[in-house]
Amino acid sequence: MSVKLSNEVSRELLRLAERAAKEAGTLLHDAYATDAGVQSMAGRDIKTEADQAAEQHILEKLRPSGYSILAEESGFSSAKLSREAQRSLRPSLIMNELEPMWIIDPLDGTFNFTRGFPACCVSIALWGVNKPLLGVIYDFASDMMYSGIVGQGAACNGKPIFVSNTKELHHAALATGFPSGRDFSHASLLSFVERVQQFKKIRMIGSAALSHAYVASGRVDAYFEEDIWLWDVAAGLALVEAAGGDFTISEIKDSWQLTVMASNSKIPFSL
């Protein structure tokens, strides 16, 4: 059974997500210009005070909707389940809930953020039964708000956006990246190169969310990444579909990681 929201409700929830993203982005922009408050640099990952502050602000804005929430920093939460029950649920069960669920990445592109590199954003999605319903990505460094509702279209700062018309791989640009949790072994990296070497250009900007926004707006033609986290791509996949593209995802692991391929739906590339 799939979740179906009325157009009016979808638009109301989209406006809620846009407000939450814009306000969190304003907080982040202030920190971006001063001090990110780095807390941890363990391994290839990085955590900042800014991530947590932005997430708390978003949670406060979205909780009144009554929907469950999956957030990068605080994990899964539901007002309808005990804490013990929440901890015991696996992603496969959570993603098959009939009610919609918010999926939040308060700051995607954190390393870029700490270096003053303007490729970072706020990402908020609403999903239902393993599929996106709507998504918002706010590029606060450039003040660009990407938003879309599946089946109703996508826009950037209110202007409609669409995926590209590129049809051949040797003409196509691919956005990709190496998330901190992926396999960096020689065999894995060699397999990755063999899969993507047919593209004309490869772009790595350090933000999976913005990469999807660029697919949705036709700046690049496809996105592919292995072992990325769901909150990094949830809003972007909604945007890509809303803008006329499509996507394929692997089974979501217990760590909330998955492999993702999104494109303009015209190029011959798949998982």
N, C-alpha and C positions, 0 to 999 in steps of 0.2 A: 504494500500500500504506500503510495507516494503522498508527500505533503503538498497541499494546494492552498495558497494564500490568494485572497482576492487582490485585484490590481490596486485598490485603494489601500488595503492593509500593507501590501508590499511597498508602496510608495511612502507610507507613513513610517515604516520600519527603516527604509532607506534614508529618509531624512534624519531619523534618530541616529543612525550609524554615522552619517555625514557630520552631524553636530559633535558627536563624541570624538570622531577622528580629528576634526578641525581644532577642538579645544585641547586634545592631547598633543596635537602637532604644535600648537602654540607654546605649550609647556616645553616640549622638546626643542623647539627652535631657540628658546631662551637659553637652555642648557647647552645647545649646540654652539652658541655664540660665546659661551663662557667656560663651563666646566661640566663634562659628562658624568663625573663621579664614578670612575671605574672601580668596581669592587672585586672583580676576579678576572684573571687572564689564564685560567687553567686550560692546558692543552691548546686546542685550536679554537676554543669557545671564549666568549667575553661577556661579562655582565656589568651593567652600570646602574647607578641609582636612578638615572633617567628612565630606563626601561620600566622599573618598578613603579615610579611615580605616575608615568603615563598609563600603565595598566590599571592602577587603582582608580584613576580618574574615569577611564573607560568603563570599568566594572560598575562604578557608581551610577553611570548614565544608563547602562543596559539592564541592570538587574531588575528594575521595575517592570520590564516587559514580561517577566516570569519565565523566560526560556532558560534552559540549561546553558552553561558557558564553558568553553574550553579555551584557556588562555596560556600563553607560553610560560609565564613566570609562575602562575598559581595552579595550573593544571585544570582538571575537570571539576565542576561544581554544579549542583542541582538542588534547588529548594525543596524538591519532592523526595529526595533520597537522604538517608542518614550518611554521615561521613564514612562510616564503615562500609556501607553499600557502595558509595562513590569510589572508594579505594579498591574495591574488589572487582569492579567492572572493567572488562577488557575493551580496547578501542572498537573491536568488531561489534560488540554489543551496543556500545554507546552510539556508534554511527548508524545503527539500525533503529534508533528511537523514532517513533512516529512524529513527535513534536519537533519543531525546528530547534536548532542549537546555534548560538553565537560562537564563532571561532575568531580569536583575537591574537594578533601579534602587535604589541604596542610600539615596537621599534624594530623594523626589519632593516638590515644593513648596519648593525651596531658597530662593527669595526670601522666602517666608513664614517659613521657618526663621530667616533672618538678621534678620528684624524681630520675632521673638517672636510671630508670628501662628500659632495652633495649628491649622494645616491643612497638615500635612506628614507623611510616612510612609516606611516601608521597603516595597519591593515586590519580590516574588520569584515567578517563574512557572516552570513546566515545560511546554514545548511539544513537539509532535511532528508533523512534516509539515504545517506551516502551520495548526495548530490547537492550542488550549490543552488541557492535560491536568489541571493543577491550579494554584492560585494562593494566595498569602498576601500580605495587606496589613496592616502593623502601624502603627496610629496611636499612636505612642509618647507624644504629648502627653496623650492621653486613656486610654492603656493599653487600647486596643481592638484585638483580634486578629481580623481577618476572614480566613477560610480556606475553601477549597472544592475539591472534586474533581468534575470534569465527570462527570455521570451518577450521582453519589453524594450530592450536596447541598452546601450551604454553611452556615456558621455564623459568629457573632460571639461571641467569648469562650465558645465551647462551646454557644451557644443557636442553633437553626436560624434562618436568615433566608430570606426569599423576596422576589421582585420584587413590585411593586404590581399592583393590579387595574384601574388607570386605563385606559380604552379610547378616550377622545376627546382630541384634541390641545388643544382649548380648555379642558380640565380638567387638562392635564399640565404637569409641571415638567421643564425641560430643564437639565442641567448641561453646561457648555461652557467654552471658554477660548481664549486666543490664544497659542499656543506661540511661543517666541522665533524659530523658523525659518519662520514662516508668511509669506504675502504680505500686507503691510499696505497695499496700494494701495487707492484709493477704490473701484475696480470690484470688487475681491475682498471688501472689507468690505460693500459694498452687496449683493452676491450672498449673503453670509452672513446678513445681516438678513432678506432676502426668504425664506430657507429656514426661519428659526426664528421668524418673527413670529407664527405661528399658536399657539404655546404660551402657556399661561396665565402662566407665570413662567419666567424665565431666571436661572440661578445660575452665577456664576463664582467658584470658591473658590481657584483657583491650584494645584490638584493634580488631575491627570487620574486618578491611581490612586484617591484618595479619592472622586472623583466616581463612579467605577465601583462602589466599595464601597457608595455611597449608592444607586445603581441596584439593586444586588443586595439591599439591605436595605429597599427600598421607600420610601426618603426622597425620592428623585426618580424620575421615570419613564423618563428617557432621557438619553443622553449623545451629543454630536456634536462632533467637533473635526477640523479640517483640518491637515495637515502636522505631526501629533504624532509623537513618536518611539515605536518599538515598545516599548522598555523602560518607557515611561510607562504603557502600557495593557495589557501582556501578562497580568499577574496579574489585573487588573480584569476583563478579558474572560472569563477562566476563572471568576471569581466570579459574574459575571452569568449565564453559561450554567448553572453549577452551581445557581444560585438560581431557575432557571426561565425566564430571559430568553433573548434571542438577540442576535446582532450581525452586522454586515457590515463588512468592511474592504476598502480598495482594494489595488491592487498595492503592494508595499513597494518604495520607491525605494532607490537605492544608498546614500543617506544614512541609511537605516533609518527614513525618515519615511513616513507613510501617513495616509489619512483614515479615520476610525472612526465608526460609528454603532452604539450598543448601546441596547437598550430592554427593557421588560418583555414584549415580543413581542405586545402587544395593541394598541398605538397605531399608526395608519397613518403611519409615518415611515420613510424609507429613504434610502440614498445616491442 
